[in-house]
Amino acid sequence: MGITDPDGYVRGVPYDELARLRRETPVVRVDDFWAVLGHADVRTVLRDPGRFSSQLGGTQIRDPAGADLAYVRRMMLNMDPPEHGRLRGLLTKAFTARAIAKLTEQIETSARELVADVAGQGGCDFAKVAADLPLRTLAAVFGVPERDRRLMYDWSNRVIGYQDAEYAASSTVDPAEVTDLARAALAVRPAPGPDGVMPDPRTRAGMPDLYAYANALGEHKREHPGDDVMSTLMRHVGDDGGRVSLAEFENLFWLFSVAGNETLRNGLPGGMLALLSHPVQYRRLLADRSLLPSAVEEMLRWWTPVMNFRRTATSDVRLSGVDIRAGDKVVVWFSSANRDPAVFDDPDAFDIARTPNDHLAFGHGPHFCLGAQLARVQLRAMFTAVLDLLGEVSPAGEPVRLRSNFQNGLKSLPIVWTR
């Protein structure tokens, strides 16, 4: 299989093919882009937005349609300095130490509740149980009413699962069970066209229900601020006297609802699959909880939820002996970089005590994942609850993988336990 074929990822990440290509050259031509496979080169690209732009063509391999590019560029994920730094700075200030402490407490409580709810059943689909933790966390960050949080599940399915027929038209929310705010949003939810295909979810036309909800929520936050992170953000005035606009709030809501949700939603079952695939490591962690922080880092490296991100060269540049022209697509491949033997001893092994562990699962440089700290808190909280309440678990069927060449996703992971 090629490294871009989404069908191949239903069977698993093509690590052997990535390793073969990386051995030949750490920068290789694939389809219409340069794939950057070596750890050092990935870091070089990500820390240099002057030569490798997020904004010129966006951050996805596939190009946005002409009219959609201007819209895609308004998202923080697709910004370059100085616009990116301004918005990120405002957002960083909203995540105060007090807010993080409160969220951490809520996350630990939620994780324990989710695992306790299934502990007496002797088995569950861990992918589905784990999916609720990032939803609860994001609802807390945004001050979204609890009964509306399932909206984010559908939105992230549609955006991340656009290559997966089951997820592309995800619609699991019952309008009778949500707030008036959510009902108004659901009224404009798009439907598949005559060809059965949903509109491009990276565009406003593809996600009108998300934007309707975000707009109404942003207005509400400004008029009736709560004690959540986004209320703090909407109140904040920058050093230049500027505030976060409603349009910026909408795009932040999109980013968090999708990226902040999906990465953890796949990282949690991915971490569990790593443990299930390495029972000796599982028992080692069960016996020594002090290994949990390093185990979480190894889960992130070994699974790598986000597999790639695109940049566009702003000028002619040479990378590992390869000439890249201005305007060329340059795609960094985290799944490869996180198994680069130049950086990681025995890179295909899963070792919960691995140190150092300079993985790039959260990216690198100015776009380093804003939610990395909360992601680590969620992983530690969920696996603490599993170890405490379930003990050692075992596989109860074949995992079902997401059809995607972007997110390393698990739609189902059946497990059983005897405790």
N, C-alpha and C positions, 0 to 999 in steps of 0.2 A: 504493500500500500504506500501511497505518497503521504507526505506529512501534512497535506492540506485536505485530504479526503475525509469528510465528516463520517462517512460510512465506516471507515476503518476504526475510528475512535469508539464505536459501539463495542468493538472487541477489546480495545485497550490503547493506551498511548504508544506510538511506534518508537519506543526507546532504542531498539536495535538499529532502526533506520536513522534516527537522529545521531546515534553514536557513530555509525558508519560515515555519515556526511561530515560530522565534526572532525573525525580523524583525517579526512581528506583535506578539508579546509574549514576553519571556523566561520568563514563567511562564504555562502554558496548561493548561486542563482537558482531560485525555485519559482516556477510559473512566471508571474510578472513582477517579482520582488527579490530583494536580497534577504536571505535568512541568516541572521546572526546567531550562531550556535554556541560560541565559547563564552565562558563566564566573564573573562576580562573585557572582551569586546562588547558584551551586553552592557556592562557597567559604563564603558566609554560612551556608548550611544545615549544611554539614559541620563547621564549627568551633563550632556552638552546640547541643550535646546537651541543654542545658536546655530549649530550645524545639522542637528537632527530635530526637526520641528514636529510637535504634536498637532499644530494648528493647520498647517498647509493642506493636509489630506485627511485629518482625523487620525484616530488611533486603532482603527479596524483594518484588517487586510483588504476587505472589499471596499471599493470606492463608494462614497455617497453619491447619489444621483446629483447632477449639476445644481439643480435648484435647492437641494437639501444641504449642500456643503456649508453654506453660510449659517444655516441653523445649527448644524453639528458643531461648528466652531465656537458657538456660544457656551458650550458646556465646559466646566472647569477642567475636565479630563482632557479636553482637546485644546486647551489654551497654552500659549507660550508667555514668557515674561514680556512686559511687566504686568499684564492683566491677570495672569495666573497667580502671581505673588500677592497681589492686592486681595483677591478673593480668598485665597488660602489663609492669608494672615488674619482676616476677619473671622474665618471659621475656626482657626486654631485658638483664638482668644475666647471663643464661645465655649470651647471644651475646657472649662476651668478645672482645677484640681478638685474642687467641691463637686462639680458635675460628674467627673470621672469616678469619684468615690461613691456617689449615689448610684450611678449606673452599675458599678461593680457589685454593689450589694444587691441590686435588683436582678442582675444577671445570675448571681450565685443562687438566689432564691428561686428564680425561674427554672434554671437547670435542674435543681433538686426536685421541684414540683413535677417537671416533665418526666423525669426518670421514675419518681415515686408513683406516678399515675399508672405506669405499665409494669412496675416491679412484680406485682402479684400475678401477672398473666403468664410468666414463664417464657415469653417471646414477644417480638414486635418487629415492625419494619423500622429499623433505626434511622434510615434516611428521612422518613416521614416524621418521626418523633423529633429528631434533631432540627428539622426545618423550622420548627416553631420558635426556637431560641433566638435566631437573628431577627425574626419578625417582632418578637416581644421587645428586643433591644432597640430596634429602629423606631417602634411605636413610642418607646420611652424618650428617645432622642428628639423626636418630632412632636411629642405630645399628641399623637394620633389616638383616638379612642380605641380601647381594646377590641371592640367588635368590628372595627374597620381594618384591623391589621392584615386580615387575609387578602385584602386588595393588593398588598405588596407582593404576595405570593404569586398571584396571577400576572402582575406587571413584570416581575422578573422572569417568570416562565416565558412570557411572550418575547421579551427582549433577548434573553440568553438562549432560549430554545427555538429561535426562528428556524433553525435547520432540523428541528425535531418535530415531526407531525403531531405528536401527542401534546407538546407544550406550546406550539406556535399560536394556537387559538384558545389558550387556557382561560376557563371561565368557571370558577368554583364558588363564587360569592353569591349568596341568596339576597336579593334586594330587600327582602322582608326583615333581614336580621342585622342591617347596618343603619348608620345614622342618616339623617336627611342629606348631610353633606355628601356622603358616599352614594346615596341613591341618585342624586343629581348627576354625579360623575358617571355612574353606571348607565344612565340614560343615553350617554354619548359614546358608549363603548363600541368600537368598530367590530364589524363582522367580516368573515372571509368573503372575497369577491367571487364572481362567477367561476373563476378558475380554482376556487378553494384556497387561494393564498391570501394571507393577511397583509395589510399595508406595512411598509418598512417601519419597524418599531423604533428606529433611531430618529424618526421625524415626528414633528408635532401632529401631523395628520395620522400617523400610525398609533399614537398614544393619547388621543384626545381626553380619555377618561382620567388618565394620570394627571394631565395638565389642568383639567377642570378642578380636580380635587386639590392639587397643590396650590392653585391660585386662590381658591376659597379658604384653604387652611392658612396660607400666608397672610391674607387679609385679616383673618380671625386672630392670628398671633399678634399682629400689629395693634389691633384694637383691644384684645383681651389677653395680654401675655401671661403665660404660666411660668413654672419654674423649670421647664425643659430647655435643652440646649438651643433649639431653634428659636424659642422666644427670646433668649439672651442674644442670639445673633441678630434678630430683627430689631432689637432695641439698640444695638451697639452702633456708635458713631466712630468712624475711623479717624486717624490723625489728620486726614485731609478734609474732614467734615462729611465724608461720604458715608452712605449707608447701603446695605444690601437691598437692591431693588426687588420688586415682586418677580420680575423676569428671572433674576439671578436665583431667587429662592426656588422658583419652579424647577430650574435646571439642577440645583443642588438636591432638591427632592427626588428628581429623576435619578441622579447619580447614586444617592444613598439607597433609595428603594431598590435599585437594581444591583449596582456593584457591591454596596454594603451588605446586601442580603445574600446574593447568589454565591459570593466567594466563600462565606462561612457555611452556607447551606451545603456546599459541596465539600468544604474542608473538614467539616465534622464527620460525615460518613466516610470520607477519604481517610481520615485519621483512624477511624474504627477498622476499616478494611486493612490498613497497614498492620494494626495489632492482630487482627484475625489471621492475616497471612504469615505472621511471625509469632506463634504462640509462646516461644521461649522469651521473647521480648515482652509480651503481654504479662507473663508471670513475674518477670523481673520488675516490671512497673508496679504490679499488684503488691509485691513484697517490699518495694522501696519507693514511697511516694515522693521522696526528695528528687527523684528523676523526672517528675512530671513536667517542669519547665523545659528541660532539654528534650523530653519526648515530644512536646508540642512543636518545638522548632524542627525536629526530625520529621514529624508528620507533615508539616508544611513543605519541607524540602522534598520528601519522598513522593508526596501526592501532587503538589504544585497545582492549586485550583485554577489559576489563570495561566494559560499555557503560552500566550504570546501577546505582544502589543506592537503596533506599527508606529513608525516615525517616517518623515519624508526629508530627504537630504536637501538642504538649502543652497549648497554649493558643491562643486566637485571635491571629493574627499577620498583619502586612501585609508582603508581599514584592513589590518592583517594582510597587507600586500594586494588587496583587491581594490580596483578603481571603481568608485561609485560616483555617478553623475548627479548634478543638481536636478531635483525633481524625482529621482528614483525613490521607490518605496523601500524602506528598510524595516524589517520585522524582527524584533528580538524574541528569541524562543526560550522562555524560562524553563520549560520542561527539559531542554537540553543543557542549559547553563547550570541548572541545579544538580546535574549528574556529570559534570565535567571532572574527569579524573585529575586534571591539573590543580583542582582546588579541593576535591573531596576524595579521601582514601576509600577504596572499595565502594564507589558511588552508588551501585545498585543495591547494596546492602541497607537494611533498615536497622539503625543502631540508636536506641533511645538515649544513650549517653554520649552521642557524637558531640565532640567539642574540639576546636571551634566549629561553628556551623554557619558559614557566611552565605546562607541561601538568599535567593532573590525573589521569594514568593510574594513579597510586598513591593517589589520593584526597587528602584534606586534613584537617587538624585532628587530634583525638585518635585517630581510627581510621586515620591515615596508615599505609600498608602496612608492616608490620614487616619484610617480606622484600625491601623495595625495593633495599637495597644488594646483596643476593645475586642479585636478579634482574638488576641492571645488570652484575654480574660475569659471569653466565651469558651474557647477550647479547653482551658484548664478547668473551668467550672463544670462543663459537661462531662469530662472524663473523671473528675473527682466524684461526681454523682454516680457515674456508672461503676467505678471501682468500689465505692462505699455501699451502694444499694444492690448491685447485680453481681459483683465479683467477676469471675471469669465468664465470658460469653463465648458462644460458638456460632459458626455460620449455620443458617437454616435453609439455605437455598442459594441460587446463583444471583449475584448482584446484577442489576439492570442499569446500564450506562446511558448517559445522555448522548444523543447524536449531535456532536459539536466539535469543531476543530479549534475552539476558543476557550471554553470552560471544560475542565476535567470534572465532569459531573456524574453523580449517581442518583438515579431516580428511585431506586429501591435497594435496600440492604437488609434482608431478613436475618434475624439473630435469635438465639435461644439461650437460656441459662437455667441453672438448677437451684440457685440460692432461694 
